[in-house]
Amino acid sequence: MRKMIVAFCSAWAACGVCAEDRDGSIAKPGWRLTFRDEFDGATLNDMYWYAAYRSGRKEYFKRIGHASRWHDHNANWVLENGMLKLRISETLPARPNKSTRCVTSVQTSDHRFGATTREFQVMDKFAQKYGWFEIRCRMPKGSGLHSAFWLLQTDPTKQEYAEDGRRRRVGEGVVEIDIFEQLGKNVAAKVIDFNVHFTTNGAYQYRMDFDPSEEFHVWALEWKEGELVWYLDGRPVRTYRGETPQGKMFILLGLYQGAVPGWVGPTDPDMPYPRDFEIDYVRVYAREAQ
């Protein structure tokens, strides 16, 4: 299926933001493309993605006796019509019953700890400091669901959980940028969350003028030192100024059910399955040298 990028670029080309190359790729003046997956293949590209949710953290939590939320960390996904569909069905990801909390996720980096947390191996497939991170997608609706497009630091000692399994607090450094977190219970209200963890002014709720479960839209983040700018369909919609990460970050795409019940709401027992987080493409750029 040909990607619907021509119409998208026609709108942007007028303002010089992007143009379609002859080979169908997207060029952005002043930027160079560093990562691109259009999900046009027959299977998930394992040169780009780990098809599991944070397996390094899972292994470490097991070592220190810290309970995991998830029965199965392996991703459940479908590639169909040039789309990656992170899928929750009645039976997959594997769990005791369909309402049990679960996650299906892919990411571009993972890690393994050695004998101590001072010894670790970072297993990058892709990570970048600064740049433009972009996705075209559609999110599912339903109480208990949570669609995510995150950036996390590759250094496992600088992620959101400390070595003792405790979740970090405000003031312990920026370790995560949530380009968006769409709660299924907030789809009808047309509200989406942007977050910079862990800062005092990093949480923001943006109100859309569309239903994100019905339409595909392009979400992007520009990250530079001390500033983050969120874009929706080419328009800037939010600017954050303050502390920003000091290391490379990797991409995580996830669909969760019941992750934090008090936040995402109870899982709707009558919710029809499957529920899909549909991703048309992911693209990342770096600024050209000035």
N, C-alpha and C positions, 0 to 999 in steps of 0.2 A: 504494500500500500504506500503510495507516495505521501510523504509527510506534508501536512498542511502548513508549510513554511512560506510559501510564496505570498499568500495574502498577508501573513504576519510581517514579512519583510517589506512588503509594499508600504505598509503603514509606517514602518520605522525608517525606510530608506529616505523618505521625504525629510526627515530630520537628521539624516546622516549617521544613525546609530548602527545600522547593519545593512548588508546587502547579500544577495544570494550568489555564491560562486558558481562557475560553470558546472562544477561537479556536484552541485546540490548542497554543499556545505554552507554554513553561515559565517560570513566574515564581518568583523566589527572593527571599524577604523580605530587605530591606536591600540588594538589588542591582538594577541596571538592565541589561537586555540590550543589548549593543553590537554583537554580530556573531552571525549565525545562518545556517547553510546546512544544510538538510535533504536536499539532493540529490534533490528531487522533480521537477526540470525535465527537459526533453528533451535538454539539453546542459549542459556545465559553465558556470557563471555567470562570465563574464569580467569582471563588475564586482567580483568578489571574488578571483579567482584568476589567477595566471600559470601556464600549463600547460607549465612547463619547469623544469629544475633549475638555478637560480642562474646565469642567462644573463649577468648583469653580471660575475660572477666569471670565467666562461668566456672572455668577451671580453678581460678584463684579463690573464688568464693567457696567452692567445694573444699579446698585445702584448709581454709580458716573456719569452716563450719558455719558459714553465713548462708542462710537459706536463699535459694533462687526463686523468683516469681514464676518461672516458666517450666512447664513439664518437658517441652521440646524447643530447643533453640534453633533447629534447622528451618530454613526458609521454605514456605510453600508458595510456589510461583507458577505462572503460566505466561508463555510468550505467544501472542496471538495478534495477527494483523498489525505487526510492527509496534506492539505495545508490550511493556512489562506489566503484568498484573500481580501485585502482591496480594495473595488471596487467603482469606479465612473461610473455610467451608464448615459443614457440620462436623466433620471428622478430622480435618487437618487445619493447622498443626495439631499433632496428636495431643489429646487431653482427655480427662475422665468423662466429661460431658461437654456438649456444645457451648454451654454458658461459662465454662472455666476460662480464666484469663489465659491469654496466649499471645504470641508475637510471630510475625513473619517479616524478615528483614534481610537486606543485602547491604554490604559496606565495602569500602575500598581499602581498608587496612585492618589489621588485627595484631595481637601481640601474644607472647608467652613469657611468664615469669620463670626465673631460674630458682635456685635454692632460697633466695630472698628477693624482696621487691627492689633491691638495689641492682639486681641482675635480671635483665629482660631483653627480649628480642622483639623488635618492631618489624612487622611483616607488611610493608607497604606495597600495595598495587598502584595506588595513586594517593597523593597528599600534596597540599600546596599552602604556602603562606601568602596571603593577600590575593586579590583578584576578583573575578566575576563568576558567580555560581548560579546556574540557571536550570530550570526544570519546566516542562510542560506536562500538566497532569490534571486528573479529576479524582476527587476524594469521595469515599462512601459516607452515607449518613446512617445514624442509628446510635442510640444511647449505649455507652460503653466502648465505642470505637474511637480510635485516635490515629490519625495519619501524620507522619513526621518526615521532614527533610532537615537533617541536622549536619552540622560540622562539629567534629570532636578532635581534640588534640591527639596526635599519634603517640606521644609519650604517656604510657599508662599510669605513671605516677602523677600526672597532671590532668586526669579525668575527674569525673564528678564524685567518685567514691574514693575515700582515703584508704590507706593500707589496712586499717582495722575494720573496713566494711561500712564505715560511717559516711553518710552523704555529706558533702562539704556544705559550708554556709557562706552567706554573703561576707565578702572581705577576704576570702581565701584564694582569690585570683579568678580570672576568666578562663573557663575550661571548655565551654560549649556555646555554640551559636545555633539557636533553633531558627532556621530560615522561616519555617512555619511549623505549627502544631495545630492541626484541624481536629477539633473534637466533634464526633458525629452528632452529639446532642445539640451542638451549636450551629449546625448546617442551616436549619430553618431560620435561625436568627441572623444568618450571614455574618458571623463573627469568627475571626481566625486569630491565633496567638503568635506573636513574635517574641523571642526571649534571648537574652544574653545572660548566661549563668556564670558567675554569681555576682551580680552587681545590684546596686540599690535602685537604678533607674532603667534596667534592661528589659522589663516586662511591659508588653504593649498589646492591646487588643485592637485590631483593625476591623472596621465594618465594611463589608463588600456590598456591591449593588447587584449581586447575582448569587445564584445557588451553586456552590462549588461541586455539588454531586451531579449536577445536570450538564455543566459545561466544562470544557478544557480551557485552562488559562496558563499563562506563562508567569512564573514567579522567579525573581532573581534577587541576589544580594551582591552588592559591591563592598568589599572589605579592604580597608586600608588602615594604616596606623592611626588609632584614635577615633576612627569613624566607620560606621556601617550605614549603608543606604539600601533600603528594600525597594524593589520595583515590582509592579504588577502590570503586565502587558505593555511594558516599556515606559511606564510612568512612575516616577518616584513617589512613594506613599508613606515612607517613614525614614527618619534619620536619627541615629543614635550617636552621641559623642561621649567618649569616656574611655575607660580601660578596654583594651582589645587583646586577644591572645598573642603570645610572643613566639609561638612555634607553629609548625606545619599542622594542618588539620585535614582529616579525611571525611568522606561523604558517607552518611548513613541514611538509607531510605527504609521506613518501617511502617507497618500497620499493626496496631495493638488492639487487643480486646481486654477490657477490665484491668488495665495496667495499674492505675491508682483509682480505685472505685469512687472515693470521695470527690475526685476531680473530674474524671471522665463520665461519672454517673453509673448507675447499675446497668448491667448488660440486659438488653431487652430480650426476654425469653422467647418472644414471638418474632424476632428479627429474621427475615428470610436470608438464606444463604444460597450461593457464596456472596461474600462482601469483598470487593476489589478496590485497591488503591491502584489506579491506572496511570502509568507513566509512559508518555510518548517519547521523551528523550531527556537526557542530562548532558549539559555542556558546561565546560569551565574554560575561562580565559585568564591570561596574565597580561598586565600592561606591557606594551612595547617600551623598550628603553628610550628615555627622553633624550 
